[in-house]
Amino acid sequence: MYKIGRVPKLILTCKNCAHIEYVSEFNITLGNQRTQAARAMQVHARDQHNAAPLKSIPKNYGVIAKSQW
């Protein structure tokens, strides 16, 4: 859906077009700036590219694999 890069600011860029979200442009008083930028990129992907919403991880999940150590 998007990739993350630093030039010199943290940015999210759409893989399907030239759309960019600059993390530092979001209001820190409204919460984590990276989360806000990711949400804005998800909205862009859904509205402009008909991308399906991401599936979230369930709050109660079990151990999938155990370490052999």
MOPAC internal coordinates of N, CA, C and O (Angstrom, degrees):
PM7 1SCF
backbone

  N    0.0000 0     0.00 0     0.00 0    0    0    0
  C    1.4357 1     0.00 0     0.00 0    1    0    0
  C    1.5228 1   110.58 1     0.00 0    2    1    0
  O    1.2310 1   120.45 1   132.35 1    3    2    1
  N    1.3477 1   116.74 1   -47.65 1    3    2    1
  C    1.4486 1   119.92 1   178.54 1    5    3    2
  C    1.5116 1   109.84 1  -152.49 1    6    5    3
  O    1.2310 1   120.86 1   -15.23 1    7    6    5
  N    1.3201 1   115.97 1   164.77 1    7    6    5
  C    1.4549 1   120.24 1   175.18 1    9    7    6
  C    1.5187 1   108.45 1  -125.70 1   10    9    7
  O    1.2310 1   120.83 1   -21.01 1   11   10    9
  N    1.3282 1   116.02 1   158.99 1   11   10    9
  C    1.4530 1   122.55 1  -177.20 1   13   11   10
  C    1.5190 1   108.44 1  -109.70 1   14   13   11
  O    1.2310 1   120.58 1   -43.34 1   15   14   13
  N    1.3243 1   116.50 1   136.66 1   15   14   13
  C    1.4453 1   120.09 1   178.11 1   17   15   14
  C    1.5227 1   111.32 1  -145.45 1   18   17   15
  O    1.2310 1   120.61 1   -17.49 1   19   18   17
  N    1.3221 1   116.44 1   162.51 1   19   18   17
  C    1.4655 1   121.86 1   176.95 1   21   19   18
  C    1.5241 1   109.04 1  -121.49 1   22   21   19
  O    1.2310 1   120.82 1   -60.15 1   23   22   21
  N    1.3424 1   116.05 1   119.85 1   23   22   21
  C    1.4585 1   120.10 1   180.00 1   25   23   22
  C    1.5149 1   111.99 1  -153.80 1   26   25   23
  O    1.2310 1   114.56 1  -102.83 1   27   26   25
  N    1.2342 1   127.91 1    77.17 1   27   26   25
  C    1.4530 1   129.65 1   -28.58 1   29   27   26
  C    1.5257 1   111.73 1   -78.59 1   30   29   27
  O    1.2310 1   120.64 1   179.07 1   31   30   29
  N    1.3249 1   116.39 1    -0.93 1   31   30   29
  C    1.4607 1   120.94 1   177.33 1   33   31   30
  C    1.5242 1   109.94 1   -94.25 1   34   33   31
  O    1.2310 1   120.66 1   -20.79 1   35   34   33
  N    1.3276 1   116.35 1   159.21 1   35   34   33
  C    1.4537 1   120.56 1   175.23 1   37   35   34
  C    1.5241 1   108.24 1   -75.56 1   38   37   35
  O    1.2310 1   120.77 1   -55.38 1   39   38   37
  N    1.3371 1   116.13 1   124.62 1   39   38   37
  C    1.4592 1   120.90 1  -178.43 1   41   39   38
  C    1.5217 1   110.02 1  -131.04 1   42   41   39
  O    1.2310 1   121.20 1   -24.56 1   43   42   41
  N    1.3206 1   115.31 1   155.44 1   43   42   41
  C    1.4609 1   122.17 1   170.95 1   45   43   42
  C    1.5187 1   106.26 1  -115.15 1   46   45   43
  O    1.2310 1   120.38 1   -49.31 1   47   46   45
  N    1.3271 1   116.87 1   130.69 1   47   46   45
  C    1.4555 1   120.74 1   179.89 1   49   47   46
  C    1.5228 1   109.60 1  -120.59 1   50   49   47
  O    1.2310 1   121.23 1   -41.15 1   51   50   49
  N    1.3161 1   115.25 1   138.85 1   51   50   49
  C    1.4599 1   121.63 1   178.95 1   53   51   50
  C    1.5264 1   108.71 1   -72.94 1   54   53   51
  O    1.2310 1   120.46 1   -42.78 1   55   54   53
  N    1.3359 1   116.72 1   137.22 1   55   54   53
  C    1.4634 1   120.85 1   178.18 1   57   55   54
  C    1.5271 1   112.40 1   -77.52 1   58   57   55
  O    1.2310 1   120.34 1   163.90 1   59   58   57
  N    1.3325 1   116.96 1   -16.10 1   59   58   57
  C    1.4579 1   120.79 1  -174.83 1   61   59   58
  C    1.5262 1   114.48 1  -100.54 1   62   61   59
  O    1.2310 1   120.57 1   166.98 1   63   62   61
  N    1.3384 1   116.52 1   -13.02 1   63   62   61
  C    1.4631 1   119.60 1  -178.87 1   65   63   62
  C    1.5287 1   108.89 1  -158.06 1   66   65   63
  O    1.2310 1   120.14 1    10.78 1   67   66   65
  N    1.3069 1   117.34 1  -169.22 1   67   66   65
  C    1.4629 1   121.88 1  -176.32 1   69   67   66
  C    1.5326 1   113.28 1   -91.13 1   70   69   67
  O    1.2310 1   119.51 1  -168.80 1   71   70   69
  N    1.3222 1   118.55 1    11.20 1   71   70   69
  C    1.4703 1   121.76 1  -177.98 1   73   71   70
  C    1.5262 1   110.73 1   -65.79 1   74   73   71
  O    1.2310 1   120.67 1   -44.04 1   75   74   73
  N    1.3464 1   116.33 1   135.96 1   75   74   73
  C    1.4654 1   122.75 1  -178.98 1   77   75   74
  C    1.5227 1   109.28 1  -131.82 1   78   77   75
  O    1.2310 1   120.67 1   -39.55 1   79   78   77
  N    1.3337 1   116.33 1   140.45 1   79   78   77
  C    1.4607 1   122.70 1   171.24 1   81   79   78
  C    1.5254 1   107.37 1  -117.41 1   82   81   79
  O    1.2310 1   120.08 1   -58.22 1   83   82   81
  N    1.3264 1   117.45 1   121.78 1   83   82   81
  C    1.4564 1   122.04 1   175.78 1   85   83   82
  C    1.5186 1   108.29 1   -90.62 1   86   85   83
  O    1.2310 1   120.07 1   -60.85 1   87   86   85
  N    1.3068 1   117.48 1   119.15 1   87   86   85
  C    1.4591 1   122.60 1  -176.00 1   89   87   86
  C    1.5237 1   111.14 1   -58.85 1   90   89   87
  O    1.2310 1   120.15 1   139.43 1   91   90   89
  N    1.3211 1   117.31 1   -40.57 1   91   90   89
  C    1.4665 1   121.18 1  -175.56 1   93   91   90
  C    1.5284 1   113.51 1   -66.74 1   94   93   91
  O    1.2310 1   119.88 1   166.18 1   95   94   93
  N    1.3281 1   117.84 1   -13.82 1   95   94   93
  C    1.4666 1   120.83 1  -179.05 1   97   95   94
  C    1.5236 1   113.30 1   -82.36 1   98   97   95
  O    1.2310 1   119.71 1   173.60 1   99   98   97
  N    1.3298 1   118.16 1    -6.40 1   99   98   97
  C    1.4550 1   120.72 1  -179.44 1  101   99   98
  C    1.5248 1   110.13 1   -90.60 1  102  101   99
  O    1.2310 1   120.88 1   -30.33 1  103  102  101
  N    1.3198 1   115.93 1   149.67 1  103  102  101
  C    1.4653 1   123.27 1  -175.35 1  105  103  102
  C    1.5232 1   110.41 1   -74.72 1  106  105  103
  O    1.2310 1   120.47 1   -64.87 1  107  106  105
  N    1.3221 1   116.70 1   115.13 1  107  106  105
  C    1.4618 1   121.54 1  -177.35 1  109  107  106
  C    1.5332 1   111.81 1   -66.63 1  110  109  107
  O    1.2310 1   119.87 1   157.49 1  111  110  109
  N    1.3258 1   117.85 1   -22.51 1  111  110  109
  C    1.4697 1   119.93 1   179.15 1  113  111  110
  C    1.5292 1   111.77 1   -72.37 1  114  113  111
  O    1.2310 1   120.31 1   165.55 1  115  114  113
  N    1.3320 1   117.00 1   -14.45 1  115  114  113
  C    1.4681 1   120.90 1   178.65 1  117  115  114
  C    1.5196 1   112.68 1   -93.63 1  118  117  115
  O    1.2310 1   120.09 1  -177.87 1  119  118  117
  N    1.3252 1   117.43 1     2.13 1  119  118  117
  C    1.4610 1   121.50 1   179.86 1  121  119  118
  C    1.5126 1   110.97 1   126.97 1  122  121  119
  O    1.2310 1   121.36 1     8.23 1  123  122  121
  N    1.3216 1   115.01 1  -171.77 1  123  122  121
  C    1.4554 1   121.86 1  -177.62 1  125  123  122
  C    1.5267 1   110.19 1   -59.74 1  126  125  123
  O    1.2310 1   120.72 1   -53.27 1  127  126  125
  N    1.3307 1   116.23 1   126.73 1  127  126  125
  C    1.4641 1   120.57 1  -177.45 1  129  127  126
  C    1.5303 1   112.51 1   -65.31 1  130  129  127
  O    1.2310 1   120.25 1   142.05 1  131  130  129
  N    1.3371 1   117.12 1   -37.95 1  131  130  129
  C    1.4666 1   119.84 1  -179.76 1  133  131  130
  C    1.5277 1   110.53 1   -65.99 1  134  133  131
  O    1.2310 1   120.53 1   140.93 1  135  134  133
  N    1.3314 1   116.60 1   -39.07 1  135  134  133
  C    1.4657 1   120.53 1   177.98 1  137  135  134
  C    1.5195 1   110.48 1   -63.92 1  138  137  135
  O    1.2310 1   120.54 1   137.92 1  139  138  137
  N    1.3255 1   116.57 1   -42.08 1  139  138  137
  C    1.4644 1   120.42 1   178.55 1  141  139  138
  C    1.5282 1   111.27 1   -63.66 1  142  141  139
  O    1.2310 1   120.42 1   138.91 1  143  142  141
  N    1.3248 1   116.80 1   -41.09 1  143  142  141
  C    1.4675 1   120.82 1   179.41 1  145  143  142
  C    1.5264 1   110.78 1   -66.38 1  146  145  143
  O    1.2310 1   120.56 1   139.03 1  147  146  145
  N    1.3363 1   116.53 1   -40.97 1  147  146  145
  C    1.4707 1   120.11 1   178.69 1  149  147  146
  C    1.5251 1   110.20 1   -63.93 1  150  149  147
  O    1.2310 1   120.51 1   139.30 1  151  150  149
  N    1.3248 1   116.64 1   -40.70 1  151  150  149
  C    1.4669 1   120.30 1   178.36 1  153  151  150
  C    1.5270 1   110.01 1   -63.73 1  154  153  151
  O    1.2310 1   120.12 1   137.37 1  155  154  153
  N    1.3311 1   117.38 1   -42.63 1  155  154  153
  C    1.4649 1   120.86 1   178.41 1  157  155  154
  C    1.5256 1   111.01 1   -62.70 1  158  157  155
  O    1.2310 1   120.29 1   141.50 1  159  158  157
  N    1.3425 1   117.04 1   -38.50 1  159  158  157
  C    1.4637 1   120.54 1   178.54 1  161  159  158
  C    1.5242 1   110.70 1   -68.24 1  162  161  159
  O    1.2310 1   120.16 1   143.05 1  163  162  161
  N    1.3259 1   117.30 1   -36.95 1  163  162  161
  C    1.4630 1   120.45 1   176.69 1  165  163  162
  C    1.5265 1   110.71 1   -63.81 1  166  165  163
  O    1.2310 1   120.54 1   138.42 1  167  166  165
  N    1.3257 1   116.57 1   -41.58 1  167  166  165
  C    1.4655 1   120.56 1   177.72 1  169  167  166
  C    1.5241 1   109.85 1   -63.03 1  170  169  167
  O    1.2310 1   120.40 1   136.52 1  171  170  169
  N    1.3218 1   116.85 1   -43.48 1  171  170  169
  C    1.4701 1   120.75 1   177.54 1  173  171  170
  C    1.5281 1   110.67 1   -58.85 1  174  173  171
  O    1.2310 1   120.60 1   131.58 1  175  174  173
  N    1.3403 1   116.46 1   -48.42 1  175  174  173
  C    1.4631 1   120.93 1  -178.11 1  177  175  174
  C    1.5262 1   111.27 1   -61.60 1  178  177  175
  O    1.2310 1   120.75 1   139.95 1  179  178  177
  N    1.3208 1   116.17 1   -40.05 1  179  178  177
  C    1.4635 1   120.01 1   179.60 1  181  179  178
  C    1.5239 1   110.83 1   -68.34 1  182  181  179
  O    1.2310 1   120.38 1   132.73 1  183  182  181
  N    1.3303 1   116.89 1   -47.27 1  183  182  181
  C    1.4631 1   120.87 1  -175.14 1  185  183  182
  C    1.5265 1   113.52 1   -74.14 1  186  185  183
  O    1.2310 1   119.98 1   140.09 1  187  186  185
  N    1.3232 1   117.64 1   -39.91 1  187  186  185
  C    1.4610 1   120.93 1  -175.01 1  189  187  186
  C    1.5235 1   114.45 1   -93.10 1  190  189  187
  O    1.2310 1   120.36 1   152.62 1  191  190  189
  N    1.3359 1   116.92 1   -27.38 1  191  190  189
  C    1.4626 1   119.89 1  -173.94 1  193  191  190
  C    1.5277 1   112.80 1  -123.52 1  194  193  191
  O    1.2310 1   119.99 1  -171.79 1  195  194  193
  N    1.3201 1   117.63 1     8.21 1  195  194  193
  C    1.4653 1   123.23 1  -179.65 1  197  195  194
  C    1.5257 1   112.81 1    52.72 1  198  197  195
  O    1.2310 1   120.73 1  -142.57 1  199  198  197
  N    1.3392 1   116.20 1    37.43 1  199  198  197
  C    1.4646 1   121.18 1   179.49 1  201  199  198
  C    1.5219 1   109.86 1   -75.00 1  202  201  199
  O    1.2310 1   120.91 1   -37.82 1  203  202  201
  N    1.3132 1   115.87 1   142.18 1  203  202  201
  C    1.4611 1   120.96 1   177.85 1  205  203  202
  C    1.5309 1   108.89 1   -72.16 1  206  205  203
  O    1.2310 1   120.20 1   -32.50 1  207  206  205
  N    1.3379 1   117.21 1   147.50 1  207  206  205
  C    1.4681 1   119.23 1   177.52 1  209  207  206
  C    1.5209 1   111.26 1   -64.39 1  210  209  207
  O    1.2310 1   120.98 1   -29.98 1  211  210  209
  N    1.3318 1   115.73 1   150.02 1  211  210  209
  C    1.4527 1   120.41 1   178.09 1  213  211  210
  C    1.5197 1   110.03 1   -72.77 1  214  213  211
  O    1.2310 1   121.00 1   -35.20 1  215  214  213
  N    1.3151 1   115.69 1   144.80 1  215  214  213
  C    1.4527 1   120.04 1   176.34 1  217  215  214
  C    1.5175 1   108.83 1   -83.49 1  218  217  215
  O    1.2310 1   120.62 1   -45.89 1  219  218  217
  N    1.3209 1   116.42 1   134.11 1  219  218  217
  C    1.4583 1   119.23 1   179.65 1  221  219  218
  C    1.5244 1   110.32 1   -89.39 1  222  221  219
  O    1.2310 1   121.15 1   -21.98 1  223  222  221
  N    1.3098 1   115.40 1   158.02 1  223  222  221
  C    1.4626 1   121.40 1   178.34 1  225  223  222
  C    1.5248 1   108.05 1   -78.90 1  226  225  223
  O    1.2310 1   119.46 1   -47.85 1  227  226  225
  N    1.3257 1   118.64 1   132.15 1  227  226  225
  C    1.4628 1   119.96 1   179.48 1  229  227  226
  C    1.5249 1   110.74 1   -62.34 1  230  229  227
  O    1.2310 1   120.81 1   -30.95 1  231  230  229
  N    1.3310 1   116.06 1   149.05 1  231  230  229
  C    1.4566 1   120.31 1  -179.16 1  233  231  230
  C    1.5272 1   111.44 1   -66.21 1  234  233  231
  O    1.2310 1   119.92 1   142.78 1  235  234  233
  N    1.3093 1   117.76 1   -37.22 1  235  234  233
  C    1.4641 1   121.82 1   179.66 1  237  235  234
  C    1.5238 1   109.06 1  -107.35 1  238  237  235
  O    1.2310 1   121.01 1   -79.76 1  239  238  237
  N    1.3064 1   115.68 1   100.24 1  239  238  237
  C    1.4612 1   119.06 1   178.61 1  241  239  238
  C    1.5167 1   108.87 1  -129.65 1  242  241  239
  O    1.2310 1   120.82 1   -32.49 1  243  242  241
  N    1.3057 1   116.04 1   147.51 1  243  242  241
  C    1.4558 1   121.71 1  -177.99 1  245  243  242
  C    1.5066 1   111.55 1   -90.60 1  246  245  243
  O    1.2310 1   121.12 1    -2.92 1  247  246  245
  N    1.3080 1   115.47 1   177.08 1  247  246  245
  C    1.4451 1   121.41 1   177.80 1  249  247  246
  C    1.5225 1   108.62 1   -74.14 1  250  249  247
  O    1.2310 1   120.61 1   -53.27 1  251  250  249
  N    1.3176 1   116.43 1   126.73 1  251  250  249
  C    1.4548 1   120.40 1  -178.50 1  253  251  250
  C    1.5231 1   110.38 1   -85.54 1  254  253  251
  O    1.2310 1   120.27 1   139.74 1  255  254  253
  N    1.3054 1   117.10 1   -40.26 1  255  254  253
  C    1.4632 1   121.29 1  -178.98 1  257  255  254
  C    1.5225 1   109.21 1  -143.93 1  258  257  255
  O    1.2310 1   120.86 1   -29.82 1  259  258  257
  N    1.3118 1   115.96 1   150.18 1  259  258  257
  C    1.4534 1   120.65 1   178.25 1  261  259  258
  C    1.5170 1   108.89 1  -110.84 1  262  261  259
  O    1.2310 1   121.41 1   -33.52 1  263  262  261
  N    1.3005 1   114.92 1   146.48 1  263  262  261
  C    1.4539 1   120.72 1   178.54 1  265  263  262
  C    1.5256 1   110.57 1   -69.80 1  266  265  263
  O    1.2310 1   120.80 1   -33.52 1  267  266  265
  N    1.3080 1   116.08 1   146.48 1  267  266  265
  C    1.4616 1   121.76 1   179.35 1  269  267  266
  C    1.5297 1   111.01 1   -90.07 1  270  269  267
  O    1.2310 1   118.88 1  -174.10 1  271  270  269
  N    1.2875 1   119.74 1     5.90 1  271  270  269
  C    1.4679 1   123.81 1  -175.72 1  273  271  270
  C    1.4777 1   111.09 1   -76.79 1  274  273  271
  O    1.2310 1   120.10 1   180.00 1  275  274  273

